[in-house]
Amino acid sequence: MKKKIEYLLFRSIMKRFLLLILIFFTPLLWRNSGAQIFAQAPHKMSFQAVIRNSNNNLVANSVVGMRITIKLGNSDVYVETQSPSTNINGLATIEIGGGTVISGNFFTINWASSPYFVKIETDPQGGTNYSIVSQSPLLSVPYALYAERSGTAAGATGSTGSTGINGINGTNGTNGSTGTTGDIGATGNSGFTGDVGFTGVTGSMGATGLKGNTGDKGTTGDKGATGDVGATGDAGSTGATGDIGFSGNTGATGDVGTTGNIGATGDSGATG
């Protein structure tokens, strides 16, 4: 329940790119109950912040660069840098006053003055490129440090004041990012094969498609074998008689033939 309340507190004052939430300042005051002698203050203030990147995602288990400035009004009173590591929830815990001092002296801060602010600049990559800035007022003075600087002994404990009015409810935080898709479940058993449906009515014949282009002429095939001689056809009708040709030249006279044998005497004629 405590973690849930702290988480809702963080979300209620979330900036656009980074949540820097002041959870508590706890300078320790130790008292000797017998002689009312106070121990020396530790000169540090505990500070916690949830770190988110520009996509509003937690920067978990990472080293981040931080520059912390204590401001009095608009003046920088004390500046230091630290490089804490975030936990699995993106929470960074530091002690202001225990970092690398850039300017000022944390011990000499006059906490009796006001108003004080704490300015936190963060580089989620762990360097000094402080791209995300948040500033919050110190709503209560760290009393142990104030008492040490004032040099006076602590007075009697005053009576408990009346309960203050409840503060205004913070704005609702943005929805968290969508979780990863779960694993695909095992394939179920195949169902029984259903009955074959009735055969549908045969559709009408579609229109005849367009005639395709004539293909290229194929190569000439090999010459086939000579076929058998066919039967002799019927004789045709006699053609018309042609014109008489020209008379030829008279031939040369032939040789005289041999004298033939004398013929037999003929029968005598009838008497007149």
C-alpha positions in Angstrom: 0.0 0.0 0.0 2.9 2.4 0.8 4.5 1.8 -2.6 1.1 2.4 -4.3 0.6 5.7 -2.4 4.2 6.9 -3.3 3.6 6.0 -6.9 0.4 8.0 -7.1 2.2 10.9 -5.5 4.9 10.7 -8.2 2.4 10.6 -11.0 0.3 13.6 -9.7 3.1 16.1 -10.3 4.7 14.5 -13.3 6.4 16.8 -15.8 6.2 16.3 -19.6 9.5 14.3 -20.0 10.6 13.5 -16.5 9.2 12.9 -13.1 11.4 14.5 -10.4 9.5 14.1 -7.2 10.7 15.3 -3.9 9.7 12.6 -1.4 11.3 13.8 1.7 14.1 15.9 3.3 15.3 14.2 6.4 18.2 16.1 8.0 18.7 14.1 11.2 18.5 15.7 14.7 19.8 13.5 17.5 19.0 14.5 21.1 20.7 13.3 24.3 17.6 12.9 26.5 19.5 13.4 29.8 21.3 16.7 29.2 19.5 18.1 26.2 22.7 18.2 24.1 22.2 18.1 20.3 24.5 16.1 18.0 26.1 17.8 15.0 23.8 17.9 11.9 25.0 15.7 9.0 25.0 18.6 6.5 23.1 16.5 3.9 19.5 16.1 2.7 18.1 12.9 1.3 16.4 13.3 -2.0 14.6 10.7 -4.3 13.3 11.1 -7.8 11.8 8.8 -10.5 13.6 9.2 -13.8 11.8 9.0 -17.1 13.2 9.6 -20.6 11.8 11.8 -23.4 9.4 8.9 -24.3 8.0 8.9 -20.7 9.5 5.5 -20.1 11.2 4.6 -16.9 15.0 4.7 -16.9 15.6 1.6 -14.8 18.9 0.1 -13.6 21.0 2.8 -15.2 23.5 5.5 -14.2 22.1 9.0 -14.7 23.8 12.4 -14.5 22.3 15.0 -12.2 23.1 18.6 -11.4 21.5 19.9 -8.2 21.1 23.6 -7.5 19.8 25.1 -4.2 18.3 28.5 -5.2 17.3 31.4 -3.0 14.7 33.2 -5.1 16.4 33.5 -8.5 20.0 33.3 -7.1 22.0 30.0 -7.1 23.3 29.5 -3.6 24.8 26.0 -4.0 25.5 23.8 -7.0 26.8 20.2 -7.1 26.7 17.2 -9.5 26.1 13.5 -8.8 25.8 10.3 -10.9 23.4 7.9 -9.0 22.1 4.6 -10.3 18.4 4.0 -10.6 16.6 0.9 -9.3 14.2 -1.4 -11.2 11.5 1.2 -10.7 13.6 4.1 -12.1 14.1 5.6 -8.6 17.3 7.5 -8.0 18.3 8.2 -4.3 20.9 10.9 -3.5 22.1 13.0 -0.5 22.3 16.7 -1.4 25.5 18.0 0.0 27.4 14.9 -0.7 28.1 15.4 -4.4 30.9 17.1 -6.4 30.7 20.8 -5.5 30.5 23.2 -8.5 29.9 26.4 -6.5 28.8 27.5 -3.0 29.1 25.9 0.4 26.3 23.7 1.6 27.4 24.1 5.3 27.1 27.9 5.2 23.6 28.1 3.7 21.4 30.3 5.9 18.2 28.3 6.1 16.5 31.1 8.0 16.1 32.9 4.6 13.3 32.0 2.2 12.1 31.0 -0.3 14.4 28.2 -1.2 14.0 26.0 -4.3 15.8 22.8 -5.4 16.5 22.6 -9.2 17.2 19.2 -10.6 18.8 18.8 -14.1 19.1 15.3 -15.5 20.9 13.5 -18.3 19.3 10.0 -18.7 22.4 8.8 -20.5 24.6 9.4 -17.5 26.6 12.3 -18.9 26.4 16.1 -18.5 24.0 16.8 -21.3 21.2 17.9 -18.9 18.2 17.9 -21.2 15.5 17.5 -18.6 14.9 20.1 -15.9 12.5 20.3 -12.9 12.3 22.8 -10.0 10.4 22.4 -6.8 10.1 24.7 -3.7 11.4 23.6 -0.4 8.1 23.8 1.5 9.7 23.2 4.9 13.1 24.3 6.2 15.5 21.4 7.1 15.3 22.2 10.8 18.5 20.4 12.0 20.5 22.5 9.6 18.6 25.6 10.6 19.2 25.0 14.3 22.9 24.5 13.8 23.2 27.7 11.8 21.1 29.7 14.3 23.4 28.9 17.3 20.4 28.7 19.7 19.3 25.8 21.9 16.1 24.1 21.1 13.0 25.3 22.9 10.2 23.3 24.4 8.1 21.3 22.0 5.1 23.3 21.0 1.5 21.9 21.0 0.4 20.1 17.9 -1.3 22.4 15.4 -4.7 21.7 13.9 -4.9 19.5 10.9 -4.6 21.5 7.7 -7.1 21.5 4.8 -6.7 18.6 2.4 -4.7 19.7 -0.7 -6.2 19.7 -4.2 -6.2 16.3 -5.9 -3.5 16.0 -8.4 -4.2 15.5 -12.1 -4.5 11.9 -13.3 -1.3 10.4 -14.6 -0.9 9.3 -18.2 -1.8 5.7 -19.1 1.0 3.3 -18.9 2.5 1.8 -22.0 0.8 -1.3 -23.6 2.3 -4.5 -22.3 3.9 -7.0 -24.6 1.7 -9.5 -26.5 1.4 -12.8 -24.7 2.5 -16.1 -26.2 0.2 -17.8 -28.7 -1.8 -20.6 -27.1 -1.6 -24.2 -28.1 -3.6 -25.3 -31.2 -6.9 -26.9 -30.3 -8.0 -30.3 -31.6 -9.5 -30.4 -35.1 -13.3 -30.4 -35.2 -15.3 -33.1 -37.1 -15.6 -32.7 -40.8 -19.1 -31.3 -41.7 -21.5 -32.8 -44.3 -20.8 -32.0 -47.9 -23.1 -29.2 -49.1 -25.5 -29.4 -52.1 -24.0 -28.9 -55.5 -24.8 -25.4 -56.7 -26.6 -24.5 -59.9 -24.3 -24.4 -62.9 -23.6 -20.9 -63.9 -24.3 -19.5 -67.4 -21.5 -19.7 -69.9 -19.4 -16.7 -70.0 -19.0 -14.5 -73.1 -16.5 -15.6 -75.7 -13.2 -13.9 -75.2 -11.5 -11.8 -77.7 -9.5 -13.6 -80.5 -5.9 -13.7 -79.6 -3.2 -12.4 -81.9 -1.9 -14.7 -84.6 1.2 -16.5 -83.5 4.5 -16.4 -85.4 4.8 -18.7 -88.4 6.4 -22.0 -87.4 9.5 -23.4 -89.1 9.0 -25.5 -92.3 8.8 -29.2 -91.5 10.9 -31.9 -93.2 9.9 -33.0 -96.8 7.6 -36.0 -96.7 8.1 -39.3 -98.6 7.0 -39.5 -102.3 3.5 -40.9 -102.5 2.4 -43.8 -104.8 1.6 -43.1 -108.5 -2.0 -42.5 -109.0 -4.3 -44.5 -111.5 -4.2 -43.4 -115.2 -7.1 -41.0 -115.9 -9.6 -41.4 -118.8 -8.4 -40.4 -122.4 -9.4 -36.9 -123.3 -11.5 -36.2 -126.5 -9.7 -35.9 -129.9 -8.6 -32.5 -130.6 -9.5 -30.6 -133.8 -7.6 -31.4 -137.2 -4.8 -29.1 -137.7 -4.2 -26.9 -140.9 -2.6 -28.7 -144.0 1.0 -28.0 -144.1 3.0 -26.4 -146.9 3.9 -28.7 -150.0 7.4 -29.9 -149.8 10.0 -29.6 -152.6 10.1 -32.2 -155.4 12.5 -34.8 -154.6 15.4 -36.0 -156.9 14.7 -38.5 -159.7 15.4 -41.9 -158.6 17.7 -44.5 -160.3 16.2 -46.6 -163.3 15.1 -49.8 -162.0 16.0 -53.3 -163.5 13.9 -54.7 -166.4 11.4 -57.0 -165.2 10.6 -60.5 -166.6 8.3 -60.8 -169.7 4.9 -61.6 -168.7 2.8 -64.6 -169.9 0.9 -64.3 -173.2 -2.6 -63.4 -172.8 -5.7 -65.3 -173.9 -6.8 -64.7 -177.6 -9.7 -62.4 -178.0 -13.1 -63.4 -179.3 -13.5 -63.8 -183.2 -15.4 -60.9 -184.7 
